[in-house]
Amino acid sequence: MAEKKILMFVGDFVEDYEAMVPFQMLTMVGCQVDAVCPDKKAGDAVKTAIHDFEGDQTYSEKVGHNFQITADFDGVKVADYDGLVIPGGRAPEYLRLYPRVLEITQEFFKANKPVAAICHGPQILAAAGVLEGRECCGYPAVGPDIERAGGKWIPNNETFSNAYVDGRLVSAPAWPAHPEWIRKFLTVLGVKIEL
C-alpha cells in the first residue's frame, strides 16, 4: 500500500482527543499526517481543550495537552495530499476566519478528495460553502450552521458514536465516534488494514 498523505487543521483549543487520536491512528496505519495552523510553523504548538459530557446542556471544557504543529501552513499545496481531517473543539470557530483555510477546504472538495470532519469541524465546511446538497453529521450546536449552508444535518445517536459518509465526506458528532469515523475515513481513503 502506498503511503497516504493527510492534512489536518488544528488551532488553539482544538478538541484534544479529536486532534491527538486521529493523528495517532492515521500515523499508526502508515499515513503521513501534517498538522497545520495559520500563523504557525513546524515545531510550534497549539493549546488543546478536553470536552466532556457531564449532564449539562452542553459539554464541559478543561485544559488539554499542547499539540505540536508538524508542517508550515504557508507551504500547503492540496495537490500534495490525499485527504483532509478537520477536528472540532473551539478551533474551527476561529480557523474559518482565515481565507486560506476556506480555500484549501474548497480545493479538497473540487478535487473530490476525502475529507473527515468531526464535532465543530463542519463550521469550516459551512463557511467554505461546500455543504450545499450534502448530508453531514456534527455536534448538535453545529446543526444550524450545516443547514444554513445548504446541507442536511444528520443527528447524533444517544452515545455520540455514529459517523456518516456522503460521497467523499466522512463526518461525526464528537470524539466518542472515533472508531467508526476513522474506520469509514480509511475506507474512503482506500486504506486497507490486514490482520
C-alpha positions in Angstrom: 0.0 0.0 0.0 1.3 3.4 -0.9 1.6 5.8 2.0 -1.3 8.3 2.1 -0.5 11.9 3.0 -3.1 13.6 5.2 -3.5 17.3 6.1 -5.0 18.2 9.5 -6.2 21.6 10.5 -5.5 22.5 14.2 -5.7 25.7 16.2 -5.7 26.8 19.7 -8.4 25.0 21.7 -8.9 22.3 19.2 -10.5 19.3 21.0 -7.6 17.3 22.4 -9.0 13.9 21.6 -10.2 14.9 18.2 -6.7 16.0 17.2 -4.5 13.6 19.1 -6.3 10.4 18.5 -6.9 10.7 14.7 -3.3 11.9 14.3 -2.0 8.9 16.1 -4.4 6.4 14.5 -3.6 7.6 10.9 0.1 7.6 11.7 -0.2 4.1 13.1 -1.7 2.7 9.8 1.2 4.3 7.8 -0.2 7.7 6.8 1.9 10.8 7.0 -0.1 13.4 8.8 0.8 17.1 8.5 -0.9 19.1 11.3 -1.0 22.8 10.3 -2.3 26.0 11.8 -2.4 29.5 10.3 0.4 31.8 11.6 2.3 28.7 12.9 5.3 26.7 11.7 6.5 23.2 12.2 7.6 22.8 15.8 5.2 25.4 17.2 2.4 24.1 19.4 -1.3 24.9 19.9 -3.2 24.5 23.1 -6.0 21.9 23.2 -9.1 21.6 25.3 -10.8 18.5 26.7 -14.5 18.4 26.3 -16.7 16.0 28.2 -20.4 15.2 28.5 -21.2 15.6 32.2 -25.0 16.0 32.2 -25.1 19.8 31.4 -26.9 21.3 28.4 -23.6 21.3 26.6 -20.1 19.9 27.1 -17.7 21.0 29.8 -14.2 22.2 29.0 -10.8 21.6 30.6 -7.3 22.4 29.6 -5.7 19.7 27.4 -2.2 19.0 26.2 -0.1 21.0 23.8 -0.3 19.7 20.3 2.7 20.1 18.0 2.4 21.5 14.5 4.3 19.3 12.1 4.3 21.4 8.9 4.2 25.0 7.8 0.7 26.3 7.0 2.0 28.7 4.3 3.5 25.8 2.4 0.3 23.7 2.0 -0.4 22.6 -1.5 -3.6 20.5 -1.8 -2.1 18.5 -4.7 0.4 17.0 -2.2 -2.4 15.5 -0.1 -4.7 12.5 -0.3 -7.2 13.7 2.4 -8.1 16.4 4.9 -9.0 16.0 8.6 -10.9 18.8 10.5 -11.1 18.2 14.2 -13.6 20.1 16.4 -13.5 22.0 19.6 -13.4 25.7 19.5 -10.6 26.0 16.9 -12.9 25.8 13.9 -14.8 28.9 15.0 -11.6 30.9 14.6 -9.9 28.9 11.8 -12.9 29.6 9.5 -12.0 33.3 9.6 -8.8 32.6 7.6 -9.5 32.8 3.9 -6.7 30.4 3.1 -8.3 27.7 5.4 -11.5 28.1 3.4 -9.7 28.0 0.0 -7.8 24.8 1.0 -11.1 23.2 2.0 -12.7 24.2 -1.2 -9.8 22.8 -3.2 -10.1 19.4 -1.5 -13.8 19.3 -2.4 -13.2 20.4 -6.0 -10.5 17.7 -6.4 -13.0 15.1 -4.9 -10.5 14.2 -2.2 -11.6 12.6 1.1 -12.5 15.0 3.9 -13.2 13.9 7.5 -14.8 16.5 9.9 -15.9 15.9 13.4 -17.8 17.9 16.2 -17.4 21.6 15.3 -15.3 20.9 12.3 -18.3 21.3 9.9 -18.2 25.0 10.8 -15.2 25.3 8.4 -17.2 23.3 5.8 -20.2 25.6 6.2 -18.0 28.8 5.9 -16.2 27.3 2.9 -19.6 26.9 1.1 -19.1 23.1 0.4 -22.1 21.7 2.1 -24.8 22.5 -0.4 -26.8 19.3 -1.0 -24.6 17.2 1.3 -25.5 15.3 4.4 -23.2 15.9 7.3 -23.0 14.9 10.9 -21.6 17.2 13.6 -22.1 18.4 17.2 -25.7 19.4 17.7 -24.8 23.1 18.1 -23.4 23.0 14.6 -26.6 21.6 13.0 -28.0 25.1 12.2 -24.7 26.0 10.5 -24.8 22.9 8.3 -28.4 23.6 7.4 -27.9 27.3 6.7 -25.1 26.3 4.4 -27.5 24.2 2.3 -26.6 20.8 3.9 -28.7 18.3 5.8 -27.6 17.8 9.4 -27.5 14.1 10.4 -28.3 13.9 14.2 -26.1 12.1 16.6 -27.2 8.9 18.3 -27.5 8.9 22.1 -23.8 8.0 22.6 -22.4 10.4 20.0 -20.7 7.3 18.5 -22.1 7.4 15.0 -20.3 8.5 11.8 -21.8 9.3 8.4 -20.5 9.1 4.8 -21.7 11.3 2.0 -19.6 10.6 -1.0 -16.0 11.6 0.0 -17.1 13.4 3.2 -17.0 11.5 6.4 -18.4 13.3 9.5 -19.2 12.5 13.1 -20.7 14.3 16.1 -17.8 14.1 18.7 -14.8 12.1 19.9 -16.8 9.0 21.1 -17.3 8.3 17.3 -13.5 7.9 16.6 -13.6 4.2 15.9 -16.4 4.4 13.3 -15.3 7.8 12.0 -11.7 6.8 11.4 -12.7 3.3 10.0 -15.0 5.0 7.5 -12.4 7.6 6.6 -9.8 4.9 6.0 -12.3 3.1 3.7 -12.9 6.3 1.7 -9.2 6.9 1.5 -8.7 3.4 0.2 -6.5 2.3 3.1 -6.8 -1.4 3.9 -5.7 -2.9 7.1 -4.9 -6.6 7.1 -4.5 -8.7 10.3 
